[in-house]
Amino acid sequence: MEPIPCAKVGLPKWPYVAIIQNDLVTYPRRKQKELRARSAASFRGLRLIAAFKLFKGLVLFAVGVGAIKLLHKDRAFEVERWADIIRVDPNNHYIHRILEELSILDGRKIKELGVGTFFYSALLLTEGTGLLLGKRWAEYFTVVATSSFVPLEVYELTKRVSSARLVVLLLNVAIVVYLVVELCRSRKSRRVG
């Protein structure tokens, strides 16, 4: 399909030329070619990261709902009830630790926890959905969002070292490195193609 010359339509030439030259318009054929250029391994990697982000987002959403439900209830009774539902020993060390942590939280702190959890959940669900759909903006968004939390994770790790915190930090660093490499690789292939 050949573009209609601007002179025939009576439109000024310069903005349309600039738009086309700067790739601000994506033609369907170019988009299909770009998608085919990405390797199957790249798609698998992005889908794996998307699944990880979606899982974390859904878990945090559930935690936020749980925090909001605890707002006007007896927190100790609710934790014991949950422990009974999932069949955890009521004398378990971890259950007592959760009860200790919840006892120092007031209604305002629980609200803050719920809002923060919902915000972070929305961020993760946005990243995961965009990556699952193969959107380029999601890759950039994930790099920026994930790398912005790395200093906080390092700080938390220096306060108290745990294997779970170390695994989360290493996973997030690996995700950022993988996405940066993929973005650089796709950028090079677009310049060459």
C-alpha positions as CSV (number, residue, x, y, z in Angstrom):
1,M,0.0,0.0,0.0
2,E,1.5,3.3,-1.1
3,P,1.0,6.4,1.0
4,I,-1.0,9.3,-0.4
5,P,1.2,12.3,-1.1
6,C,0.5,15.2,1.3
7,A,0.2,17.6,-1.6
8,K,-2.8,15.7,-3.0
9,V,-4.6,15.8,0.3
10,G,-3.7,19.4,1.0
11,L,-1.8,18.7,4.2
12,P,1.5,20.2,5.3
13,K,4.3,17.8,4.6
14,W,6.8,18.2,7.5
15,P,4.9,16.6,10.5
16,Y,3.9,13.5,8.6
17,V,7.4,12.9,7.3
18,A,8.9,13.4,10.8
19,I,6.4,10.9,12.2
20,I,7.2,8.2,9.6
21,Q,11.0,8.8,9.7
22,N,11.0,8.5,13.5
23,D,9.0,5.3,13.5
24,L,6.1,6.9,15.4
25,V,3.8,5.0,13.2
26,T,3.9,1.2,13.3
27,Y,2.9,-0.5,10.1
28,P,1.3,-4.0,10.5
29,R,4.0,-5.7,8.4
30,R,6.8,-4.1,10.3
31,K,5.2,-5.2,13.6
32,Q,4.8,-8.8,12.4
33,K,8.4,-8.9,11.2
34,E,9.6,-7.5,14.6
35,L,7.6,-10.2,16.4
36,R,9.0,-13.0,14.3
37,A,12.5,-11.6,14.9
38,R,12.2,-12.3,18.6
39,S,13.3,-15.8,19.4
40,A,11.2,-18.4,21.1
41,A,13.6,-18.4,24.1
42,S,13.0,-14.7,24.5
43,F,9.2,-15.2,24.6
44,R,9.6,-18.0,27.2
45,G,11.8,-15.8,29.3
46,L,9.3,-13.0,29.2
47,R,6.4,-15.3,30.0
48,L,8.3,-16.8,32.9
49,I,8.9,-13.3,34.3
50,A,5.3,-12.3,33.6
51,A,4.1,-15.4,35.5
52,F,6.4,-14.5,38.5
53,K,5.1,-10.9,38.5
54,L,1.5,-12.0,38.3
55,F,1.9,-14.6,41.1
56,K,3.5,-12.0,43.4
57,G,0.8,-9.5,42.5
58,L,-2.0,-11.9,43.3
59,V,-0.4,-12.9,46.5
60,L,0.0,-9.3,47.6
61,F,-3.6,-8.6,46.6
62,A,-4.7,-11.4,48.9
63,V,-2.5,-10.0,51.7
64,G,-4.1,-6.6,51.2
65,V,-7.6,-8.1,51.4
66,G,-6.5,-9.9,54.5
67,A,-5.2,-6.7,56.0
68,I,-8.4,-4.8,55.3
69,K,-10.4,-7.7,56.8
70,L,-8.3,-7.5,60.0
71,L,-9.1,-3.8,60.4
72,H,-12.1,-4.0,62.7
73,K,-11.6,-7.6,64.1
74,D,-9.8,-9.3,66.9
75,R,-6.5,-10.0,65.2
76,A,-5.3,-12.7,67.5
77,F,-8.5,-14.6,67.1
78,E,-8.4,-14.3,63.3
79,V,-4.8,-15.5,63.1
80,E,-5.7,-18.5,65.3
81,R,-8.7,-19.2,63.1
82,W,-6.5,-19.1,59.9
83,A,-4.0,-21.4,61.5
84,D,-6.8,-23.8,62.3
85,I,-8.1,-23.6,58.7
86,I,-4.8,-24.4,57.1
87,R,-4.1,-26.9,59.9
88,V,-1.0,-25.4,61.4
89,D,-0.1,-26.2,65.0
90,P,-1.4,-23.4,67.3
91,N,1.8,-23.7,69.3
92,N,4.0,-23.1,66.2
93,H,6.8,-20.6,66.6
94,Y,5.8,-18.8,63.4
95,I,2.2,-18.4,64.5
96,H,3.4,-16.8,67.8
97,R,5.7,-14.5,65.9
98,I,2.8,-13.4,63.6
99,L,0.7,-12.8,66.7
100,E,3.5,-10.7,68.3
101,E,3.8,-8.6,65.1
102,L,0.1,-8.1,64.8
103,S,-0.3,-7.1,68.4
104,I,1.7,-3.9,67.8
105,L,-0.3,-2.8,64.8
106,D,-3.1,-0.4,65.3
107,G,-5.9,0.4,62.9
108,R,-4.0,3.2,61.1
109,K,-0.9,0.9,60.5
110,I,-3.1,-1.8,59.1
111,K,-4.8,0.7,56.7
112,E,-1.3,1.8,55.6
113,L,-0.2,-1.8,55.1
114,G,-3.4,-2.5,53.1
115,V,-3.0,0.5,50.8
116,G,0.7,-0.1,50.3
117,T,0.1,-3.7,49.5
118,F,-2.7,-2.9,47.0
119,F,-0.4,-0.3,45.3
120,Y,2.5,-2.7,45.0
121,S,0.1,-5.4,43.8
122,A,-1.3,-3.1,41.1
123,L,2.3,-2.4,40.0
124,L,3.2,-6.0,39.8
125,L,-0.1,-7.0,38.0
126,T,0.5,-4.2,35.5
127,E,4.1,-5.4,34.8
128,G,3.0,-9.0,34.5
129,T,0.0,-8.3,32.2
130,G,2.1,-6.1,29.9
131,L,4.9,-8.7,29.7
132,L,2.4,-11.5,29.1
133,L,0.9,-9.5,26.2
134,G,4.4,-8.9,24.8
135,K,4.3,-5.1,25.1
136,R,7.6,-3.3,24.8
137,W,6.6,-0.6,27.3
138,A,6.1,-3.4,29.9
139,E,9.8,-4.4,29.5
140,Y,11.0,-0.8,30.1
141,F,8.4,-0.4,32.9
142,T,9.6,-3.6,34.6
143,V,13.2,-2.7,34.4
144,V,12.6,0.7,36.0
145,A,10.2,-0.6,38.7
146,T,12.2,-3.6,39.6
147,S,15.5,-1.9,39.7
148,S,14.1,0.9,41.8
149,F,13.3,-1.6,44.6
150,V,16.8,-3.3,44.5
151,P,18.4,-0.7,46.9
152,L,15.5,-1.2,49.3
153,E,16.0,-4.9,49.2
154,V,19.8,-4.6,49.7
155,Y,19.1,-2.3,52.7
156,E,16.6,-4.9,54.2
157,L,19.2,-7.6,53.6
158,T,21.8,-5.7,55.5
159,K,19.5,-5.2,58.4
160,R,18.7,-8.9,58.7
161,V,20.1,-11.5,56.4
162,S,17.7,-14.3,55.4
163,S,17.8,-16.8,52.6
164,A,14.3,-15.7,51.4
165,R,15.4,-12.0,51.1
166,L,18.6,-13.1,49.3
167,V,16.6,-15.2,46.8
168,V,14.2,-12.3,46.1
169,L,17.1,-9.9,45.6
170,L,18.9,-12.3,43.3
171,L,15.7,-13.0,41.3
172,N,15.0,-9.3,40.8
173,V,18.6,-8.5,39.8
174,A,18.4,-11.4,37.3
175,I,15.1,-10.1,35.9
176,V,16.5,-6.6,35.4
177,V,19.7,-8.0,33.7
178,Y,17.7,-10.3,31.5
179,L,15.3,-7.6,30.4
180,V,18.1,-5.1,29.7
181,V,19.9,-7.6,27.6
182,E,16.7,-8.4,25.7
183,L,15.9,-4.7,25.1
184,C,19.5,-4.1,23.8
185,R,19.3,-7.2,21.6
186,S,15.9,-6.2,20.1
187,R,17.1,-2.6,19.6
188,K,20.2,-3.8,17.7
189,S,18.0,-6.1,15.5
190,R,15.6,-3.2,14.7
191,R,18.6,-1.0,13.6
192,V,20.0,-3.8,11.4
193,G,16.6,-4.8,10.0
